[in-house]
Amino acid sequence: MRFLHAFEGWGKGDLWIMNTSNHSKRSFILAGILLSTFMAAIEGTVVGPAGPAIVGSFGSVSLMSWIFTSYLLTMAVTTPIFGKISDLYGRKPVFLYGSLLFLAGSLLCGFSQSMTQLILFRAIQGIGAGAVIPVTFTIIGDIYSLKERGKVQGMLSSVWGISSLVGPLMGGYFVDYLSWRWIFGFNAPFALISIWFIYRYLDEKREPRKVQIDFAGAGLFTVGMTLLLFALAVGGEKFPWTSPAMLAILAVSVVLLTAFLIVEARAQEPMVPLQLFRIKDISVSTIANLLVSALLIGLTTYLPLWIQGVRGGNATMSGLTLAPMSIGWLFGSVASGRLITKAGSRKTALIGVIGLVIGAGGLAFVHESTPVAALLIYTFIYGLGFGYISTLFSIIAQSSVGYEMRGASTALNTFVRTLGQTVGVAVFGTWLNTSIARRIAAEPAGSGISREDMNKLLSPHGDVSLPGSSGGHLKHVLEGSLNSLFIVMAVIALACFAIVARYNNRPPMPEDRGGEEERSVSA
């Protein structure tokens, strides 16, 4: 006798069956998911140290930022689309095709012959990641019970923290001792093993049913969101925010996204089911996730700027200062997964956000002579908070809906995280640039400092070439500007506290939503 768990979507009558009695099968599936998650997550961090080497090979320093932007942009745009496709056609085909696309993009990046080719192939990588990342979280929600899911989601979430620590170190090693091209080829074995595990051990059977693809919604979302993310990526740098081109891009994106919402409200199979936002915990998670993701990108982007520009440290010291965040993330994600089923969403979220408030509040009061040990403590507490809250977001996204909407709900959670980082880096960058310009203009006329001198300050050994007391003046300007940014981040952390206090104070249970039924049947 063996037992099967059947998950039935009430609205459409389709049936999905997986053999979960064989624990060895689940172990192989989990191994494949962890490998694929590591593969996709590390691509966001391993490329950083290779930027100068890539520019040395191809030139085009003005295009360097698009090595990162093209990957994040295509991943963000395609994530909700693939999430819905996985609800309609199953997780397995989306995972396999997405992994193959990601692998192809990676290998093409390694063989690229120009900066334009590399940016294009990074975009292909991003499309593959947009399929793989949300589906991995969704598969966990499908094959594990709620009681088991917290621990496993904690493991999955911790992979992101580990990748942020290992990625820069691995990227630096490849660049220094092999070639920057290896950073795109080393993940091929991970991809192939994960593809084999999912292909071999994930048994997914679905009763066929008629589906209607929301082509209009997918098209409007893709174009509108691409224009919006493009504007956020180049606004204030390539084009002034008030320029006619930028205003036109923003206006068109708003019109298309508004049309997208109208289409989704009427579509039979919407790409982003708007009824998700009627679920209180999901609507709260969406707002909180935007702010938490902005805090994450703010910490990882601007604390290194503080270390190198204000304290005079190097890139290695910056990486070591952020390392405790990854360790804290690991502990926080595991603890959150165990706590949520006992203490409920609200209490678990508040514990995580308290960590964010303490970490952000501590950084808001740092100064040039603040001991490095204090910074290590703040980043560790920050990491604890990120681990707690990020794991909670994933569990709520899956446990608040039934199978038929779980892919879309998980994809929405992943998309919001990417959107929060994109918006955060744009808003924080504008704030910092404006603050620096204002403080330089307020300096005495005889100081003789400029924005060009700030670039020298942030370059390795650049402060040696600064004339007279310019270096001291510039450090003072940068310190004040970053301080104001860290204060803004502390305010955002406090806002997160107020938002997550609106969670339902109970463990998220699928049966509360009436969208999922789990039962055992004999075969």
C-alpha positions as CSV (number, residue, x, y, z in Angstrom):
1,M,0.0,0.0,0.0
2,R,1.3,3.5,-0.8
3,F,-0.2,6.8,-0.1
4,L,-0.5,9.7,-2.4
5,H,-1.2,13.3,-1.6
6,A,-3.7,14.9,-3.9
7,F,-4.1,18.7,-4.2
8,E,-7.3,19.7,-5.8
9,G,-8.0,23.2,-7.3
10,W,-11.6,23.8,-6.4
11,G,-12.4,26.4,-9.1
12,K,-11.4,24.3,-12.2
13,G,-11.5,20.7,-11.2
14,D,-8.0,19.8,-12.3
15,L,-6.0,17.3,-10.2
16,W,-2.4,17.3,-9.4
17,I,-0.9,14.1,-7.8
18,M,2.6,13.5,-6.4
19,N,4.0,10.5,-4.7
20,T,5.3,12.0,-1.4
21,S,5.5,8.8,0.6
22,N,9.0,8.1,-0.8
23,H,11.2,10.4,1.3
24,S,14.3,9.7,-0.8
25,K,12.5,11.2,-3.8
26,R,11.7,14.3,-1.9
27,S,15.3,14.5,-0.8
28,F,16.5,14.4,-4.4
29,I,13.8,17.0,-5.4
30,L,14.9,19.3,-2.5
31,A,18.6,18.9,-3.5
32,G,17.7,19.9,-7.1
33,I,15.8,22.9,-5.8
34,L,18.6,24.0,-3.5
35,L,21.2,23.7,-6.3
36,S,19.0,25.6,-8.8
37,T,18.3,28.3,-6.3
38,F,22.0,28.7,-5.5
39,M,22.8,28.8,-9.2
40,A,20.3,31.6,-9.9
41,A,21.0,33.6,-6.6
42,I,24.8,33.6,-6.9
43,E,24.6,35.1,-10.4
44,G,23.4,38.3,-8.8
45,T,26.6,38.6,-6.7
46,V,29.4,36.7,-8.4
47,V,29.5,39.2,-11.3
48,G,30.3,42.2,-9.2
49,P,34.1,41.8,-8.9
50,A,34.3,41.0,-12.6
51,G,33.1,44.4,-13.7
52,P,36.5,46.1,-14.2
53,A,37.9,43.0,-15.9
54,I,35.0,42.9,-18.3
55,V,35.4,46.6,-19.1
56,G,39.1,45.9,-19.7
57,S,38.2,43.3,-22.3
58,F,35.4,45.2,-24.1
59,G,35.6,48.8,-23.0
60,S,32.3,50.6,-22.9
61,V,32.5,51.5,-19.2
62,S,29.2,53.5,-19.7
63,L,27.4,50.2,-20.3
64,M,28.8,48.3,-17.3
65,S,25.8,48.9,-15.1
66,W,23.6,47.2,-17.7
67,I,25.4,43.9,-17.1
68,F,23.4,43.9,-13.8
69,T,20.3,45.8,-14.9
70,S,19.5,43.6,-17.9
71,Y,19.5,40.5,-15.7
72,L,17.3,42.0,-13.0
73,L,15.0,43.7,-15.4
74,T,14.1,40.6,-17.4
75,M,13.9,38.5,-14.3
76,A,11.4,40.9,-12.7
77,V,9.2,41.2,-15.8
78,T,9.0,37.5,-16.5
79,T,8.5,36.2,-12.9
80,P,4.7,36.8,-12.6
81,I,4.2,35.4,-16.1
82,F,6.0,32.1,-15.5
83,G,4.3,31.8,-12.1
84,K,0.9,31.8,-13.7
85,I,2.1,29.4,-16.5
86,S,3.2,27.0,-13.8
87,D,-0.4,27.1,-12.4
88,L,-1.8,26.3,-15.8
89,Y,0.7,23.7,-17.1
90,G,2.5,22.5,-14.1
91,R,5.7,23.3,-12.2
92,K,7.9,20.7,-13.8
93,P,8.0,21.9,-17.5
94,V,8.4,25.5,-16.3
95,F,11.4,24.5,-14.1
96,L,13.0,22.4,-16.8
97,Y,12.7,24.9,-19.7
98,G,13.7,27.8,-17.4
99,S,16.8,26.0,-16.2
100,L,17.8,25.1,-19.8
101,L,17.3,28.7,-20.8
102,F,19.3,30.0,-17.8
103,L,22.1,27.5,-18.6
104,A,22.2,28.6,-22.3
105,G,22.3,32.2,-21.3
106,S,25.2,31.5,-18.9
107,L,27.3,29.7,-21.5
108,L,26.6,32.4,-24.1
109,C,27.7,35.1,-21.6
110,G,31.0,33.2,-21.2
111,F,31.6,33.2,-24.9
112,S,30.4,36.8,-25.6
113,Q,32.6,38.9,-27.8
114,S,31.3,42.4,-27.0
115,M,29.6,44.3,-24.3
116,T,26.4,44.4,-26.3
117,Q,26.4,40.6,-26.6
118,L,27.1,40.2,-22.9
119,I,24.2,42.5,-22.0
120,L,21.8,40.6,-24.4
121,F,22.9,37.2,-23.0
122,R,22.5,38.4,-19.4
123,A,18.9,39.3,-20.3
124,I,18.4,35.7,-21.5
125,Q,19.8,34.5,-18.2
126,G,17.3,36.8,-16.4
127,I,14.4,35.2,-18.3
128,G,15.5,31.8,-17.2
129,A,15.9,33.0,-13.6
130,G,12.4,34.4,-13.8
131,A,11.1,30.9,-14.5
132,V,13.3,29.0,-12.0
133,I,13.2,31.1,-8.9
134,P,9.5,31.4,-8.2
135,V,8.8,27.8,-9.2
136,T,11.4,26.4,-6.8
137,F,9.5,28.0,-3.9
138,T,6.2,26.8,-5.3
139,I,7.4,23.2,-5.6
140,I,8.3,23.3,-1.9
141,G,4.8,24.5,-1.1
142,D,3.4,21.6,-3.2
143,I,5.3,18.6,-1.7
144,Y,5.7,19.6,1.9
145,S,3.0,20.0,4.5
146,L,2.7,23.4,6.4
147,K,4.5,21.9,9.4
148,E,7.5,20.8,7.3
149,R,7.4,23.8,5.0
150,G,8.7,26.3,7.5
151,K,12.0,24.4,8.0
152,V,12.5,23.7,4.3
153,Q,11.6,27.3,3.3
154,G,14.2,28.4,5.9
155,M,16.8,26.3,4.2
156,L,15.8,27.7,0.8
157,S,15.9,31.3,2.1
158,S,19.3,30.8,3.7
159,V,20.7,29.9,0.2
160,W,20.2,33.6,-0.7
161,G,22.2,34.7,2.3
162,I,25.0,32.3,1.6
163,S,25.2,33.3,-2.0
164,S,25.7,36.9,-1.0
165,L,28.7,35.9,1.0
166,V,30.2,33.3,-1.4
167,G,29.5,35.1,-4.6
168,P,31.9,38.0,-4.4
169,L,34.7,35.8,-3.0
170,M,34.2,33.3,-5.8
171,G,34.0,36.0,-8.5
172,G,37.2,37.6,-7.2
173,Y,39.0,34.3,-7.3
174,F,37.9,33.5,-10.9
175,V,38.9,37.0,-12.1
176,D,42.3,37.0,-10.3
177,Y,43.4,33.4,-11.1
178,L,41.4,32.2,-14.2
179,S,39.3,34.5,-16.3
180,W,36.1,36.5,-15.8
181,R,34.4,34.2,-18.3
182,W,34.5,31.4,-15.8
183,I,32.0,33.2,-13.6
184,F,29.4,32.3,-16.2
185,G,30.5,28.7,-16.8
186,F,31.1,27.4,-13.3
187,N,27.4,27.0,-12.6
188,A,26.8,24.5,-15.5
189,P,27.3,21.4,-13.4
190,F,24.8,22.8,-10.8
191,A,22.3,23.4,-13.5
192,L,22.7,19.9,-15.1
193,I,22.4,18.1,-11.7
194,S,19.3,20.1,-10.7
195,I,17.7,19.5,-14.1
196,W,18.3,15.7,-13.8
197,F,16.9,15.5,-10.2
198,I,13.7,17.4,-11.1
199,Y,13.2,15.5,-14.4
200,R,13.8,12.1,-12.7
201,Y,12.1,12.4,-9.3
202,L,9.3,15.0,-9.6
203,D,6.2,13.1,-10.6
204,E,3.5,15.5,-11.7
205,K,0.3,14.4,-13.2
206,R,-2.5,16.7,-14.3
207,E,-5.9,16.1,-15.7
208,P,-6.2,18.0,-19.0
209,R,-8.5,21.0,-19.1
210,K,-9.1,23.9,-21.4
211,V,-7.1,27.0,-20.5
212,Q,-7.1,30.5,-21.9
213,I,-3.7,32.3,-21.9
214,D,-3.9,35.9,-21.0
215,F,-1.9,37.2,-23.9
216,A,-3.2,40.7,-23.6
217,G,-2.3,41.0,-19.9
218,A,1.1,39.4,-20.4
219,G,1.9,41.8,-23.3
220,L,0.7,44.9,-21.4
221,F,2.6,43.9,-18.3
222,T,5.8,43.1,-20.1
223,V,6.0,46.4,-22.0
224,G,4.7,48.6,-19.2
225,M,6.9,47.1,-16.5
226,T,9.9,47.1,-18.8
227,L,9.5,50.8,-19.4
228,L,9.0,51.5,-15.7
229,L,12.1,49.5,-14.6
230,F,14.1,51.1,-17.5
231,A,13.1,54.5,-16.3
232,L,14.1,53.7,-12.7
233,A,17.4,52.3,-13.9
234,V,18.5,55.3,-16.0
235,G,16.6,58.1,-14.4
236,G,18.8,60.8,-12.8
237,E,21.9,59.3,-14.5
238,K,21.5,58.9,-18.3
239,F,18.5,61.2,-18.4
240,P,17.3,63.9,-16.0
241,W,14.0,63.0,-14.3
242,T,12.3,66.0,-15.8
243,S,13.5,65.5,-19.3
244,P,10.9,65.0,-22.0
245,A,12.1,61.5,-22.8
246,M,11.9,60.4,-19.2
247,L,8.5,61.9,-18.7
248,A,7.2,60.2,-21.9
249,I,8.6,56.8,-20.8
250,L,7.0,57.2,-17.4
251,A,3.6,58.3,-18.9
252,V,3.5,55.4,-21.3
253,S,4.4,52.9,-18.6
254,V,1.6,54.2,-16.3
255,V,-1.0,54.0,-19.2
256,L,0.0,50.5,-20.1
257,L,0.1,49.3,-16.5
258,T,-3.3,50.8,-15.9
259,A,-4.6,49.0,-19.0
260,F,-3.1,45.8,-17.6
261,L,-5.1,46.1,-14.4
262,I,-8.3,46.6,-16.3
263,V,-7.6,43.6,-18.5
264,E,-6.7,41.4,-15.4
265,A,-9.9,42.3,-13.7
266,R,-11.8,40.9,-16.7
267,A,-9.6,38.0,-17.8
268,Q,-10.7,34.4,-17.2
269,E,-7.2,33.2,-16.4
270,P,-5.3,36.5,-15.4
271,M,-1.5,36.4,-15.3
272,V,-1.6,38.2,-11.9
273,P,-4.9,37.3,-10.2
274,L,-6.0,40.6,-8.5
275,Q,-8.1,38.7,-6.0
276,L,-4.8,37.8,-4.3
277,F,-4.8,41.3,-2.8
278,R,-8.2,40.6,-1.1
279,I,-6.3,38.2,1.2
280,K,-5.2,40.4,4.1
281,D,-1.9,38.6,4.8
282,I,-0.8,38.8,1.1
283,S,-1.6,42.5,0.8
284,V,0.3,43.2,3.9
285,S,3.2,41.0,2.7
286,T,3.3,42.9,-0.6
287,I,3.7,46.3,1.0
288,A,6.2,45.1,3.6
289,N,8.2,43.1,1.0
290,L,8.7,46.2,-1.1
291,L,10.2,48.1,1.9
292,V,12.3,45.2,3.2
293,S,13.8,44.6,-0.3
294,A,14.6,48.3,-0.5
295,L,16.4,48.1,2.9
296,L,18.4,45.1,1.6
297,I,19.7,46.7,-1.5
298,G,20.4,49.9,0.5
299,L,22.5,48.1,3.0
300,T,24.5,46.0,0.5
301,T,25.1,49.0,-1.8
302,Y,25.8,51.8,0.5
303,L,27.5,50.3,3.6
304,P,30.5,49.4,1.3
305,L,30.5,53.0,0.2
306,W,30.8,54.1,3.8
307,I,33.6,51.6,4.5
308,Q,35.7,52.6,1.4
309,G,34.8,56.3,1.2
310,V,34.5,57.4,4.9
311,R,36.7,54.9,6.7
312,G,39.3,54.5,3.9
313,G,39.0,50.7,3.8
314,N,39.2,48.5,0.7
315,A,36.8,46.2,-1.1
316,T,37.8,43.2,1.0
317,M,37.0,45.0,4.2
318,S,33.6,45.9,2.7
319,G,32.9,42.3,2.0
320,L,33.9,41.2,5.5
321,T,31.7,43.8,7.0
322,L,28.7,42.4,5.2
323,A,29.6,38.8,6.0
324,P,27.8,38.8,9.3
325,M,24.6,39.6,7.5
326,S,24.7,36.3,5.6
327,I,25.3,34.4,8.9
328,G,22.5,36.2,10.6
329,W,20.2,35.5,7.6
330,L,20.9,31.8,7.9
331,F,20.0,31.7,11.6
332,G,17.0,34.0,11.2
333,S,15.5,32.0,8.3
334,V,15.7,28.7,10.1
335,A,14.3,30.1,13.3
336,S,11.4,31.8,11.4
337,G,10.4,28.6,9.7
338,R,10.1,26.9,13.0
339,L,8.4,29.7,14.9
340,I,5.6,30.7,12.4
341,T,3.5,27.5,13.0
342,K,3.7,28.1,16.7
343,A,3.6,31.9,17.2
344,G,1.7,33.0,14.1
345,S,2.5,35.5,11.3
346,R,2.3,38.7,13.3
347,K,4.6,37.7,16.2
348,T,7.1,36.2,13.8
349,A,7.1,39.2,11.5
350,L,7.5,41.6,14.4
351,I,10.6,39.8,15.7
352,G,12.1,40.0,12.3
353,V,11.3,43.7,11.8
354,I,12.7,44.5,15.3
355,G,16.0,43.1,14.0
356,L,15.7,45.5,11.0
357,V,14.9,48.4,13.3
358,I,17.9,47.7,15.6
359,G,20.3,47.3,12.6
360,A,19.0,50.3,10.7
361,G,18.9,52.4,13.9
362,G,22.5,51.5,14.8
363,L,23.8,52.5,11.3
364,A,21.9,55.8,11.5
365,F,24.3,56.8,14.4
366,V,27.6,55.6,13.0
367,H,30.4,58.0,12.4
368,E,34.0,57.8,11.0
369,S,35.5,56.5,14.3
370,T,32.7,54.0,15.0
371,P,34.5,50.6,15.8
372,V,34.3,48.0,13.1
373,A,33.0,45.6,15.7
374,A,29.9,47.7,16.1
375,L,29.3,47.6,12.3
376,L,29.7,43.8,12.4
377,I,27.0,43.6,15.1
378,Y,24.6,45.8,13.3
379,T,24.9,43.8,10.0
380,F,24.5,40.6,11.9
381,I,21.3,41.8,13.5
382,Y,20.2,43.2,10.1
383,G,20.7,39.7,8.7
384,L,18.6,38.1,11.5
385,G,15.8,40.4,10.6
386,F,16.1,39.7,6.9
387,G,16.1,36.0,7.5
388,Y,13.0,36.1,9.7
389,I,10.9,38.3,7.5
390,S,11.9,36.9,4.0
391,T,11.1,33.3,5.0
392,L,7.7,34.5,6.4
393,F,6.9,36.2,3.1
394,S,7.4,32.9,1.2
395,I,5.4,30.8,3.6
396,I,2.5,33.3,3.6
397,A,2.5,33.5,-0.3
398,Q,2.0,29.7,-0.5
399,S,-0.1,28.9,2.5
400,S,-2.8,31.6,1.9
401,V,-4.0,30.1,-1.3
402,G,-4.7,26.8,-2.9
403,Y,-2.7,24.9,-5.5
404,E,-4.4,26.6,-8.5
405,M,-3.1,30.1,-7.4
406,R,0.0,29.1,-5.5
407,G,2.4,29.6,-8.5
408,A,1.0,33.1,-9.2
409,S,1.1,34.0,-5.5
410,T,4.7,32.8,-5.1
411,A,5.8,34.6,-8.3
412,L,4.1,37.8,-7.0
413,N,6.3,37.5,-3.8
414,T,9.4,37.1,-5.9
415,F,8.5,39.9,-8.3
416,V,7.8,42.3,-5.4
417,R,11.2,41.6,-3.9
418,T,13.0,42.4,-7.2
419,L,10.8,45.5,-7.8
420,G,11.6,46.7,-4.2
421,Q,15.3,46.4,-4.9
422,T,15.0,48.2,-8.3
423,V,12.9,51.1,-6.8
424,G,15.1,51.2,-3.7
425,V,18.4,51.6,-5.5
426,A,16.9,54.3,-7.7
427,V,15.4,56.3,-4.9
428,F,18.4,55.9,-2.6
429,G,20.7,56.8,-5.4
430,T,18.8,60.0,-6.1
431,W,18.7,60.9,-2.4
432,L,22.5,60.4,-2.1
433,N,23.4,62.2,-5.2
434,T,21.2,65.2,-4.3
435,S,22.6,65.3,-0.8
436,I,26.2,65.2,-2.0
437,A,25.5,68.0,-4.5
438,R,23.8,70.1,-1.8
439,R,26.6,69.6,0.7
440,I,29.3,70.4,-1.9
441,A,27.5,73.6,-2.8
442,A,27.4,74.5,0.9
443,E,31.1,74.1,1.4
444,P,33.2,77.3,1.7
445,A,34.2,78.8,-1.6
446,G,37.9,78.2,-1.0
447,S,37.5,74.4,-0.5
448,G,37.8,73.8,-4.2
449,I,36.1,70.4,-4.2
450,S,33.8,69.0,-6.9
451,R,31.9,65.9,-7.8
452,E,34.9,64.7,-9.9
453,D,37.0,64.8,-6.7
454,M,34.4,62.5,-5.1
455,N,35.1,59.9,-7.8
456,K,38.8,60.1,-6.9
457,L,38.0,59.6,-3.2
458,L,36.1,56.4,-4.0
459,S,38.8,55.0,-6.3
460,P,41.6,52.8,-4.9
461,H,44.3,55.1,-3.6
462,G,42.5,58.0,-5.1
463,D,42.7,60.1,-2.0
464,V,46.4,60.2,-2.4
465,S,46.0,62.4,-5.5
466,L,43.6,64.8,-3.9
467,P,45.1,68.3,-3.3
468,G,45.5,69.7,0.2
469,S,42.6,69.2,2.6
470,S,40.2,68.2,-0.2
471,G,40.2,64.6,1.0
472,G,39.0,65.7,4.5
473,H,36.3,67.9,3.1
474,L,35.0,65.2,0.8
475,K,34.9,62.6,3.5
476,H,32.9,65.0,5.6
477,V,30.5,65.5,2.7
478,L,30.1,61.8,2.0
479,E,29.7,61.0,5.7
480,G,26.9,63.5,6.1
481,S,25.2,62.3,3.0
482,L,25.4,58.6,3.9
483,N,24.2,59.4,7.4
484,S,21.1,61.1,6.0
485,L,20.5,58.0,3.9
486,F,20.9,55.6,6.8
487,I,18.4,57.7,8.8
488,V,15.9,57.3,5.9
489,M,16.5,53.6,6.0
490,A,15.8,53.6,9.8
491,V,12.5,55.4,9.1
492,I,11.6,52.7,6.5
493,A,12.3,50.0,9.0
494,L,9.9,51.6,11.5
495,A,7.3,51.8,8.8
496,C,7.7,48.1,8.2
497,F,7.0,47.5,11.9
498,A,3.7,49.4,11.6
499,I,2.8,47.5,8.5
500,V,3.5,43.9,9.7
501,A,1.5,44.6,12.9
502,R,-1.6,44.2,10.7
503,Y,-0.8,40.5,10.0
504,N,-3.3,37.9,11.3
505,N,-1.9,36.7,14.5
506,R,-2.2,33.0,13.7
507,P,-0.3,30.4,11.7
508,P,-1.1,30.6,8.0
509,M,-3.4,27.6,7.2
510,P,-4.5,26.6,3.7
511,E,-7.9,25.5,4.9
512,D,-8.6,29.0,6.2
513,R,-8.8,30.2,2.6
514,G,-11.0,27.4,1.3
515,G,-8.7,26.9,-1.7
516,E,-6.8,23.7,-0.9
517,E,-7.7,20.3,0.2
518,E,-5.1,17.7,1.2
519,R,-6.0,14.1,1.6
520,S,-4.5,10.7,1.5
521,V,-5.8,8.1,-0.9
522,S,-4.7,4.5,-1.4
523,A,-3.4,3.3,-4.7
